[in-house]
Amino acid sequence: MTLRASAKLNLCLLLGRRRDDGLHELRSLFCPLALADRIVISELEDSADEVLCPGIPGPNLVAEALAALRERGWEHPAVRVEIEKRIPVAAGLGGGSADAGAVLRHLAGDRDDLAAIAAALGADVPSQLRPSFALVGGAGERVEELSDPAQFAVVLIPFDEGLRTAEVYAQADKLGLGRDDAALEAGAARVRAAALGGDSPLDYAALLGNDLQGAALSLRPEIAEALAALEETGSALAAVTGSGPTAFGLYEDIAAADRAAAALPPRFANAIVTAPQSFL
C-alpha cells in the first residue's frame, strides 16, 4: 500500500491563552498541500511493527501511532512503514502529523476511538485523519471541514534548521502573545465567514496571519529576510506557517508562484512551489 501524506499550511493561526492542561486554545485555518511525503506499508510475518524513515533520526510519530493502536487492542498483522520524507522536518508544515494521520486512517480508519488516539499524539494529528480545508479549534482536536477554496498557489521558504514547537509556544508566553477568549472567538468568526464562501484566500488575506510569528521571529530573526523577499515578489500574504520557521507567500496561480520563486534571492534557492490538495 502506497500513501501520500500531505503537508498542511496554516493560512491563519490565532493564539489563545494557555489552558489548565498546559495546551493553548487555537483557531487555525488549515489547508492541505500537494507537497507530500510518500509512505509504503507492507505486512510482516512473525515480527514487530517497523518504521523506517531514512535520514531522519530520533522518535517517529508513526511509531507512536502504531504503539497506541496496539495498546488499545489492535490485532492487525505486524507492518513495516517506510517513509520517504519530502516535507521539511520541524518546519511548521505538520509532516510528522501528516504521516501519522495517513497511517492511522488507512490501517484503522473504522475505529471509534481513532479521534482520541490522534488527539493524544499531537495537536495537528486529528486534522490529518481526513485532510481538508478546515477551521481547527481547541488545541487541534476540533475540525470543521470547509468547502475547497478557489484557486491559489504557494511559495514556501524552509530553513535547514527547524524549530521545536514547544520552544515557540514557550517564547510566545514569555512575550505575552495570545488573545483573550473574546478576541479569539471574534477573529475566528471573521475568518470562518470569509472562508465559507469558497473564495480564494487572496480575497481575504487581510484577515490572515499567524499570532506565533512574533515568537518564531524572536528565536530565528533570519525569517524576516524570507518574509521580506516574498513581499518583494508581490505575494498577497507573507507569513510563517505553524510554529515556523517556514515562511510562505500566496499567489493567484502556479505560474505566478513559479515566477515569484525564480525572482527570489539566490540564498532562497530551496524555495518550494506548491498548491492546495483536495481530498474531499
Secondary structure, 3 states (H helix, E strand, C coil): CEEEEEEEEEEEEEEEEECCCCCEEEEEEEEEEEEEEEEEEEECCCCCCEEECCCCCCCCHHHHHHHHHHHCCCCCCCEEEEEECCCCCCCCCCHHHHHHHHHHHHHHCCCCCHHHHHHHHCCCHHHHCCCCCEEEECCCCEEEECCCCCCCEEEEECCCCCCCHHHHHHHHHHHCCCCCHHHHHHHHHHHHHHHHCCCCHHHHHHHCEECCHHHHHHHCCCHHHHHHHHHHCCCCCEEECCCCCCEEEEECCHHHHHHHHHHCCHHHCCCEEECECCCC
